[in-house]
Amino acid sequence: MKRIVAINGSYRDNGTTDQAVEAVAAAARATGAEVEIILLRDTPIEFCLNCRECTQLPGEAPGECVQHDAMHELVAKIEAADGYILASPTNFGSVTALFKRFMERLMVYGYWPWGMHAPQFRKAALPPKPAVLIGASAAPGIMGRWLNATTKQLKTTAQTIGAKPVGTLFIGLAAGAAHPSLSKGTLRKAQRLGEILVK
């Protein structure tokens, strides 16, 4: 059975992003996968200290962070997974602060000893795992996807952990109602992406 880890950077219970993640996860489960959804709003992760201690030793395995918090267990789940759902709404033109904090703690996936000008991705030489990216924006879909940094940041996250996107679900006009619901078209696309993620 394939294991999928969904990492959700939304602040809001049952908002557009939560519903989209649940829809993709439900399709993946129906296709035979085990899916765990991580809500970053409920996960105690400290800010990266930018000390680069985790980047000094070579190897494909993530480096060891000097901080001992929930990120340690989350990295272990990322390592054990066969695929990913990476999700964040757009706030001020980018992923949420919750997701950005998570992104910065992925420094453990970089090899960057002192004296090297730029980091190397530890997983770069390995076959990539599949990832579905989910974003949302108050702007119309195409405008929100291309003018904001959210999709690019989700792609960077996938690359960092050794994954390759197999599809993107970006939901525009997501701020139109206090209690939003996904359209039938969005639900159909979410189902297809969940199936693609597992197959």
PyRosetta script that sets phi, psi and omega in degrees:
from pyrosetta import init, pose_from_sequence

init()
pose = pose_from_sequence("MKRIVAINGSYRDNGTTDQAVEAVAAAARATGAEVEIILLRDTPIEFCLNCRECTQLPGEAPGECVQHDAMHELVAKIEAADGYILASPTNFGSVTALFKRFMERLMVYGYWPWGMHAPQFRKAALPPKPAVLIGASAAPGIMGRWLNATTKQLKTTAQTIGAKPVGTLFIGLAAGAAHPSLSKGTLRKAQRLGEILVK")
pose.set_psi(1, 130.2)
pose.set_omega(1, 179.9)
pose.set_phi(2, -76.7)
pose.set_psi(2, 143.0)
pose.set_omega(2, 179.1)
pose.set_phi(3, -107.4)
pose.set_psi(3, 126.7)
pose.set_omega(3, 179.6)
pose.set_phi(4, -115.8)
pose.set_psi(4, 133.5)
pose.set_omega(4, 174.3)
pose.set_phi(5, -111.5)
pose.set_psi(5, 124.3)
pose.set_omega(5, 176.2)
pose.set_phi(6, -104.0)
pose.set_psi(6, 128.5)
pose.set_omega(6, -179.5)
pose.set_phi(7, -117.5)
pose.set_psi(7, 112.8)
pose.set_omega(7, -170.8)
pose.set_phi(8, -111.5)
pose.set_psi(8, 118.3)
pose.set_omega(8, -178.3)
pose.set_phi(9, -97.8)
pose.set_psi(9, 18.7)
pose.set_omega(9, 180.0)
pose.set_phi(10, -77.6)
pose.set_psi(10, 149.8)
pose.set_omega(10, 175.4)
pose.set_phi(11, -86.3)
pose.set_psi(11, -18.2)
pose.set_omega(11, -160.7)
pose.set_phi(12, -111.4)
pose.set_psi(12, 127.7)
pose.set_omega(12, 176.9)
pose.set_phi(13, -67.0)
pose.set_psi(13, 128.9)
pose.set_omega(13, 174.3)
pose.set_phi(14, 59.4)
pose.set_psi(14, 26.8)
pose.set_omega(14, 173.4)
pose.set_phi(15, -80.3)
pose.set_psi(15, -169.4)
pose.set_omega(15, -177.6)
pose.set_phi(16, -57.2)
pose.set_psi(16, -46.1)
pose.set_omega(16, -177.2)
pose.set_phi(17, -66.8)
pose.set_psi(17, -43.8)
pose.set_omega(17, 177.4)
pose.set_phi(18, -57.4)
pose.set_psi(18, -45.5)
pose.set_omega(18, -178.4)
pose.set_phi(19, -64.8)
pose.set_psi(19, -39.3)
pose.set_omega(19, 179.4)
pose.set_phi(20, -66.0)
pose.set_psi(20, -42.8)
pose.set_omega(20, 178.0)
pose.set_phi(21, -61.9)
pose.set_psi(21, -44.2)
pose.set_omega(21, 179.8)
pose.set_phi(22, -62.5)
pose.set_psi(22, -37.6)
pose.set_omega(22, -178.7)
pose.set_phi(23, -67.5)
pose.set_psi(23, -44.4)
pose.set_omega(23, 177.8)
pose.set_phi(24, -66.0)
pose.set_psi(24, -42.0)
pose.set_omega(24, 179.9)
pose.set_phi(25, -63.0)
pose.set_psi(25, -40.7)
pose.set_omega(25, 179.9)
pose.set_phi(26, -62.5)
pose.set_psi(26, -41.5)
pose.set_omega(26, 178.4)
pose.set_phi(27, -66.3)
pose.set_psi(27, -38.5)
pose.set_omega(27, 177.9)
pose.set_phi(28, -65.0)
pose.set_psi(28, -41.2)
pose.set_omega(28, 177.9)
pose.set_phi(29, -63.8)
pose.set_psi(29, -41.6)
pose.set_omega(29, -179.7)
pose.set_phi(30, -65.1)
pose.set_psi(30, -22.6)
pose.set_omega(30, 179.0)
pose.set_phi(31, -88.8)
pose.set_psi(31, -2.9)
pose.set_omega(31, 173.7)
pose.set_phi(32, 112.4)
pose.set_psi(32, 7.6)
pose.set_omega(32, -178.2)
pose.set_phi(33, -94.3)
pose.set_psi(33, 158.5)
pose.set_omega(33, 170.0)
pose.set_phi(34, -98.6)
pose.set_psi(34, 125.6)
pose.set_omega(34, -175.5)
pose.set_phi(35, -122.6)
pose.set_psi(35, 129.9)
pose.set_omega(35, 172.5)
pose.set_phi(36, -116.1)
pose.set_psi(36, 128.9)
pose.set_omega(36, 179.6)
pose.set_phi(37, -101.9)
pose.set_psi(37, 122.0)
pose.set_omega(37, 177.1)
pose.set_phi(38, -100.9)
pose.set_psi(38, 117.6)
pose.set_omega(38, 175.1)
pose.set_phi(39, -92.8)
pose.set_psi(39, 111.1)
pose.set_omega(39, -177.3)
pose.set_phi(40, -63.0)
pose.set_psi(40, -25.0)
pose.set_omega(40, 178.0)
pose.set_phi(41, -66.6)
pose.set_psi(41, -19.6)
pose.set_omega(41, 179.3)
pose.set_phi(42, -108.6)
pose.set_psi(42, 9.7)
pose.set_omega(42, -174.3)
pose.set_phi(43, -114.3)
pose.set_psi(43, 114.1)
pose.set_omega(43, -176.2)
pose.set_phi(44, -75.1)
pose.set_psi(44, 97.2)
pose.set_omega(44, 179.7)
pose.set_phi(45, -118.6)
pose.set_psi(45, 129.0)
pose.set_omega(45, 177.2)
pose.set_phi(46, -82.2)
pose.set_psi(46, 164.9)
pose.set_omega(46, 176.3)
pose.set_phi(47, -71.0)
pose.set_psi(47, 147.1)
pose.set_omega(47, 174.2)
pose.set_phi(48, -61.8)
pose.set_psi(48, 137.7)
pose.set_omega(48, 179.2)
pose.set_phi(49, -86.8)
pose.set_psi(49, -7.9)
pose.set_omega(49, -178.3)
pose.set_phi(50, 56.2)
pose.set_psi(50, 32.3)
pose.set_omega(50, 179.6)
pose.set_phi(51, -83.6)
pose.set_psi(51, -19.2)
pose.set_omega(51, 178.5)
pose.set_phi(52, 64.0)
pose.set_psi(52, 17.4)
pose.set_omega(52, 176.2)
pose.set_phi(53, -61.4)
pose.set_psi(53, -34.6)
pose.set_omega(53, -177.0)
pose.set_phi(54, -73.6)
pose.set_psi(54, -11.1)
pose.set_omega(54, -173.6)
pose.set_phi(55, -102.0)
pose.set_psi(55, 0.5)
pose.set_omega(55, -168.5)
pose.set_phi(56, -80.7)
pose.set_psi(56, -31.8)
pose.set_omega(56, -176.6)
pose.set_phi(57, -95.3)
pose.set_psi(57, 140.3)
pose.set_omega(57, -180.0)
pose.set_phi(58, -74.7)
pose.set_psi(58, 171.2)
pose.set_omega(58, 175.8)
pose.set_phi(59, 127.6)
pose.set_psi(59, 163.1)
pose.set_omega(59, -179.2)
pose.set_phi(60, -81.6)
pose.set_psi(60, -22.5)
pose.set_omega(60, -179.9)
pose.set_phi(61, -74.4)
pose.set_psi(61, 146.4)
pose.set_omega(61, 177.2)
pose.set_phi(62, -58.4)
pose.set_psi(62, 147.5)
pose.set_omega(62, 175.6)
pose.set_phi(63, -71.4)
pose.set_psi(63, 170.1)
pose.set_omega(63, -179.3)
pose.set_phi(64, -96.2)
pose.set_psi(64, 121.0)
pose.set_omega(64, 177.5)
pose.set_phi(65, -77.3)
pose.set_psi(65, 146.1)
pose.set_omega(65, 179.4)
pose.set_phi(66, -75.8)
pose.set_psi(66, -15.6)
pose.set_omega(66, -179.9)
pose.set_phi(67, -93.1)
pose.set_psi(67, 139.9)
pose.set_omega(67, -177.9)
pose.set_phi(68, -113.3)
pose.set_psi(68, 89.8)
pose.set_omega(68, -179.2)
pose.set_phi(69, -140.1)
pose.set_psi(69, -163.3)
pose.set_omega(69, -174.6)
pose.set_phi(70, -67.4)
pose.set_psi(70, -14.2)
pose.set_omega(70, 179.8)
pose.set_phi(71, -65.6)
pose.set_psi(71, -30.0)
pose.set_omega(71, 179.5)
pose.set_phi(72, -60.8)
pose.set_psi(72, -47.7)
pose.set_omega(72, 178.9)
pose.set_phi(73, -68.0)
pose.set_psi(73, -36.7)
pose.set_omega(73, -179.7)
pose.set_phi(74, -65.4)
pose.set_psi(74, -40.6)
pose.set_omega(74, 176.7)
pose.set_phi(75, -62.2)
pose.set_psi(75, -40.0)
pose.set_omega(75, 177.8)
pose.set_phi(76, -61.9)
pose.set_psi(76, -38.3)
pose.set_omega(76, 178.0)
pose.set_phi(77, -69.2)
pose.set_psi(77, -39.1)
pose.set_omega(77, 176.0)
pose.set_phi(78, -60.7)
pose.set_psi(78, -43.5)
pose.set_omega(78, -179.6)
pose.set_phi(79, -64.3)
pose.set_psi(79, -36.8)
pose.set_omega(79, -176.2)
pose.set_phi(80, -81.9)
pose.set_psi(80, -13.2)
pose.set_omega(80, -174.5)
pose.set_phi(81, -77.7)
pose.set_psi(81, 155.5)
pose.set_omega(81, 175.1)
pose.set_phi(82, -99.1)
pose.set_psi(82, -12.5)
pose.set_omega(82, 179.7)
pose.set_phi(83, -168.5)
pose.set_psi(83, 171.2)
pose.set_omega(83, -170.8)
pose.set_phi(84, -140.2)
pose.set_psi(84, 151.2)
pose.set_omega(84, 164.3)
pose.set_phi(85, -118.6)
pose.set_psi(85, 119.6)
pose.set_omega(85, -178.6)
pose.set_phi(86, -115.2)
pose.set_psi(86, 121.0)
pose.set_omega(86, -170.2)
pose.set_phi(87, -138.7)
pose.set_psi(87, 139.9)
pose.set_omega(87, 172.9)
pose.set_phi(88, -160.4)
pose.set_psi(88, 138.0)
pose.set_omega(88, 167.8)
pose.set_phi(89, -72.8)
pose.set_psi(89, 172.3)
pose.set_omega(89, 179.2)
pose.set_phi(90, -98.1)
pose.set_psi(90, 125.6)
pose.set_omega(90, 174.5)
pose.set_phi(91, -127.2)
pose.set_psi(91, 121.4)
pose.set_omega(91, -179.3)
pose.set_phi(92, 53.0)
pose.set_psi(92, 40.9)
pose.set_omega(92, 172.4)
pose.set_phi(93, 85.3)
pose.set_psi(93, 5.3)
pose.set_omega(93, -178.8)
pose.set_phi(94, -151.2)
pose.set_psi(94, -176.9)
pose.set_omega(94, 174.1)
pose.set_phi(95, -60.8)
pose.set_psi(95, 162.7)
pose.set_omega(95, 179.7)
pose.set_phi(96, -65.8)
pose.set_psi(96, 163.1)
pose.set_omega(96, 176.7)
pose.set_phi(97, -61.1)
pose.set_psi(97, -33.3)
pose.set_omega(97, 176.5)
pose.set_phi(98, -60.1)
pose.set_psi(98, -47.6)
pose.set_omega(98, -178.0)
pose.set_phi(99, -71.3)
pose.set_psi(99, -35.8)
pose.set_omega(99, 179.7)
pose.set_phi(100, -64.9)
pose.set_psi(100, -39.2)
pose.set_omega(100, 177.4)
pose.set_phi(101, -62.2)
pose.set_psi(101, -42.4)
pose.set_omega(101, 175.5)
pose.set_phi(102, -60.7)
pose.set_psi(102, -45.4)
pose.set_omega(102, 178.8)
pose.set_phi(103, -56.1)
pose.set_psi(103, -46.7)
pose.set_omega(103, -177.6)
pose.set_phi(104, -63.9)
pose.set_psi(104, -32.1)
pose.set_omega(104, 178.3)
pose.set_phi(105, -74.7)
pose.set_psi(105, -9.1)
pose.set_omega(105, 174.9)
pose.set_phi(106, -77.2)
pose.set_psi(106, 7.5)
pose.set_omega(106, 173.6)
pose.set_phi(107, -53.7)
pose.set_psi(107, -24.5)
pose.set_omega(107, 178.6)
pose.set_phi(108, -61.1)
pose.set_psi(108, -18.2)
pose.set_omega(108, 178.8)
pose.set_phi(109, -89.3)
pose.set_psi(109, 8.9)
pose.set_omega(109, 178.0)
pose.set_phi(110, -113.8)
pose.set_psi(110, 143.3)
pose.set_omega(110, 171.6)
pose.set_phi(111, -104.8)
pose.set_psi(111, 115.8)
pose.set_omega(111, -172.6)
pose.set_phi(112, -151.1)
pose.set_psi(112, 67.9)
pose.set_omega(112, -180.0)
pose.set_phi(113, -66.4)
pose.set_psi(113, 157.6)
pose.set_omega(113, 178.7)
pose.set_phi(114, -58.3)
pose.set_psi(114, 134.6)
pose.set_omega(114, -178.4)
pose.set_phi(115, 101.3)
pose.set_psi(115, -20.3)
pose.set_omega(115, 176.6)
pose.set_phi(116, -85.3)
pose.set_psi(116, 135.1)
pose.set_omega(116, -172.6)
pose.set_phi(117, -71.3)
pose.set_psi(117, -30.4)
pose.set_omega(117, -178.0)
pose.set_phi(118, -147.4)
pose.set_psi(118, 154.1)
pose.set_omega(118, -179.2)
pose.set_phi(119, -75.3)
pose.set_psi(119, 157.5)
pose.set_omega(119, 172.3)
pose.set_phi(120, -112.5)
pose.set_psi(120, 140.9)
pose.set_omega(120, 176.5)
pose.set_phi(121, -73.3)
pose.set_psi(121, 126.9)
pose.set_omega(121, -178.2)
pose.set_phi(122, -64.3)
pose.set_psi(122, -30.0)
pose.set_omega(122, -175.1)
pose.set_phi(123, -95.3)
pose.set_psi(123, 6.1)
pose.set_omega(123, -170.8)
pose.set_phi(124, -58.6)
pose.set_psi(124, -32.9)
pose.set_omega(124, -176.0)
pose.set_phi(125, -89.5)
pose.set_psi(125, -2.9)
pose.set_omega(125, -177.4)
pose.set_phi(126, -94.5)
pose.set_psi(126, 153.5)
pose.set_omega(126, 174.1)
pose.set_phi(127, -60.1)
pose.set_psi(127, 130.8)
pose.set_omega(127, -176.8)
pose.set_phi(128, -72.5)
pose.set_psi(128, 148.6)
pose.set_omega(128, 173.6)
pose.set_phi(129, -89.6)
pose.set_psi(129, 155.4)
pose.set_omega(129, -178.1)
pose.set_phi(130, -78.2)
pose.set_psi(130, 148.7)
pose.set_omega(130, 177.1)
pose.set_phi(131, -141.7)
pose.set_psi(131, 142.1)
pose.set_omega(131, 169.9)
pose.set_phi(132, -107.3)
pose.set_psi(132, 132.1)
pose.set_omega(132, -179.8)
pose.set_phi(133, -104.4)
pose.set_psi(133, 135.6)
pose.set_omega(133, 179.2)
pose.set_phi(134, -127.9)
pose.set_psi(134, 124.0)
pose.set_omega(134, 176.3)
pose.set_phi(135, -131.8)
pose.set_psi(135, 163.3)
pose.set_omega(135, 177.9)
pose.set_phi(136, -149.1)
pose.set_psi(136, 153.5)
pose.set_omega(136, -176.9)
pose.set_phi(137, -153.1)
pose.set_psi(137, 151.3)
pose.set_omega(137, 173.9)
pose.set_phi(138, -70.6)
pose.set_psi(138, -24.5)
pose.set_omega(138, 178.7)
pose.set_phi(139, -75.6)
pose.set_psi(139, 162.9)
pose.set_omega(139, 173.3)
pose.set_phi(140, -56.5)
pose.set_psi(140, 152.5)
pose.set_omega(140, -170.0)
pose.set_phi(141, -50.2)
pose.set_psi(141, -56.2)
pose.set_omega(141, -177.0)
pose.set_phi(142, -63.9)
pose.set_psi(142, -43.8)
pose.set_omega(142, -179.9)
pose.set_phi(143, -62.9)
pose.set_psi(143, -45.4)
pose.set_omega(143, -179.1)
pose.set_phi(144, -64.5)
pose.set_psi(144, -36.1)
pose.set_omega(144, -178.4)
pose.set_phi(145, -71.6)
pose.set_psi(145, -39.8)
pose.set_omega(145, -172.6)
pose.set_phi(146, -93.0)
pose.set_psi(146, -26.0)
pose.set_omega(146, -177.3)
pose.set_phi(147, -91.8)
pose.set_psi(147, -19.9)
pose.set_omega(147, 179.2)
pose.set_phi(148, -102.1)
pose.set_psi(148, 165.3)
pose.set_omega(148, -175.4)
pose.set_phi(149, -91.1)
pose.set_psi(149, -1.0)
pose.set_omega(149, -171.8)
pose.set_phi(150, -56.5)
pose.set_psi(150, -52.1)
pose.set_omega(150, -177.8)
pose.set_phi(151, -62.1)
pose.set_psi(151, -42.1)
pose.set_omega(151, 178.7)
pose.set_phi(152, -61.5)
pose.set_psi(152, -40.9)
pose.set_omega(152, -179.9)
pose.set_phi(153, -68.7)
pose.set_psi(153, -36.1)
pose.set_omega(153, 175.8)
pose.set_phi(154, -65.9)
pose.set_psi(154, -39.3)
pose.set_omega(154, 176.5)
pose.set_phi(155, -63.7)
pose.set_psi(155, -41.2)
pose.set_omega(155, 178.6)
pose.set_phi(156, -62.9)
pose.set_psi(156, -39.5)
pose.set_omega(156, 177.2)
pose.set_phi(157, -61.0)
pose.set_psi(157, -45.9)
pose.set_omega(157, 178.8)
pose.set_phi(158, -59.6)
pose.set_psi(158, -47.2)
pose.set_omega(158, -179.8)
pose.set_phi(159, -60.2)
pose.set_psi(159, -40.0)
pose.set_omega(159, -176.8)
pose.set_phi(160, -62.3)
pose.set_psi(160, -40.2)
pose.set_omega(160, -177.0)
pose.set_phi(161, -90.8)
pose.set_psi(161, 5.1)
pose.set_omega(161, 176.4)
pose.set_phi(162, 88.2)
pose.set_psi(162, 33.3)
pose.set_omega(162, -179.2)
pose.set_phi(163, -120.7)
pose.set_psi(163, 162.6)
pose.set_omega(163, 177.6)
pose.set_phi(164, -131.3)
pose.set_psi(164, 127.4)
pose.set_omega(164, 179.9)
pose.set_phi(165, -61.4)
pose.set_psi(165, 133.0)
pose.set_omega(165, 173.8)
pose.set_phi(166, -105.5)
pose.set_psi(166, -2.2)
pose.set_omega(166, 177.8)
pose.set_phi(167, 174.4)
pose.set_psi(167, 155.2)
pose.set_omega(167, -179.9)
pose.set_phi(168, -130.4)
pose.set_psi(168, 134.5)
pose.set_omega(168, 173.0)
pose.set_phi(169, -114.6)
pose.set_psi(169, 111.3)
pose.set_omega(169, 179.0)
pose.set_phi(170, -119.8)
pose.set_psi(170, 123.4)
pose.set_omega(170, -173.8)
pose.set_phi(171, -107.7)
pose.set_psi(171, 117.0)
pose.set_omega(171, 178.0)
pose.set_phi(172, -91.5)
pose.set_psi(172, 168.6)
pose.set_omega(172, 179.2)
pose.set_phi(173, 53.5)
pose.set_psi(173, 42.1)
pose.set_omega(173, -173.5)
pose.set_phi(174, -81.2)
pose.set_psi(174, -5.7)
pose.set_omega(174, -176.9)
pose.set_phi(175, -106.7)
pose.set_psi(175, 23.6)
pose.set_omega(175, -173.9)
pose.set_phi(176, -84.5)
pose.set_psi(176, -9.5)
pose.set_omega(176, -177.8)
pose.set_phi(177, -149.1)
pose.set_psi(177, 149.4)
pose.set_omega(177, 179.0)
pose.set_phi(178, -66.0)
pose.set_psi(178, -33.9)
pose.set_omega(178, -179.9)
pose.set_phi(179, -127.0)
pose.set_psi(179, 83.2)
pose.set_omega(179, -173.6)
pose.set_phi(180, -73.5)
pose.set_psi(180, 159.3)
pose.set_omega(180, 171.2)
pose.set_phi(181, -138.3)
pose.set_psi(181, 147.9)
pose.set_omega(181, -177.2)
pose.set_phi(182, -75.9)
pose.set_psi(182, 144.0)
pose.set_omega(182, 177.2)
pose.set_phi(183, -70.9)
pose.set_psi(183, 163.4)
pose.set_omega(183, 178.3)
pose.set_phi(184, -62.4)
pose.set_psi(184, -38.0)
pose.set_omega(184, 178.4)
pose.set_phi(185, -63.6)
pose.set_psi(185, -41.4)
pose.set_omega(185, 178.2)
pose.set_phi(186, -65.1)
pose.set_psi(186, -41.1)
pose.set_omega(186, 178.4)
pose.set_phi(187, -63.6)
pose.set_psi(187, -38.9)
pose.set_omega(187, 177.8)
pose.set_phi(188, -64.2)
pose.set_psi(188, -42.5)
pose.set_omega(188, 179.4)
pose.set_phi(189, -66.5)
pose.set_psi(189, -40.0)
pose.set_omega(189, 177.7)
pose.set_phi(190, -59.7)
pose.set_psi(190, -41.1)
pose.set_omega(190, 179.2)
pose.set_phi(191, -63.5)
pose.set_psi(191, -44.7)
pose.set_omega(191, 179.2)
pose.set_phi(192, -61.4)
pose.set_psi(192, -41.7)
pose.set_omega(192, -178.7)
pose.set_phi(193, -66.7)
pose.set_psi(193, -37.6)
pose.set_omega(193, 176.6)
pose.set_phi(194, -62.1)
pose.set_psi(194, -39.2)
pose.set_omega(194, 178.5)
pose.set_phi(195, -68.9)
pose.set_psi(195, -44.0)
pose.set_omega(195, 179.1)
pose.set_phi(196, -61.8)
pose.set_psi(196, -39.5)
pose.set_omega(196, -177.8)
pose.set_phi(197, -59.5)
pose.set_psi(197, -38.5)
pose.set_omega(197, -176.8)
pose.set_phi(198, -82.7)
pose.set_psi(198, -37.2)
pose.set_omega(198, -176.6)
pose.set_phi(199, -77.6)
pose.dump_pdb("model.pdb")
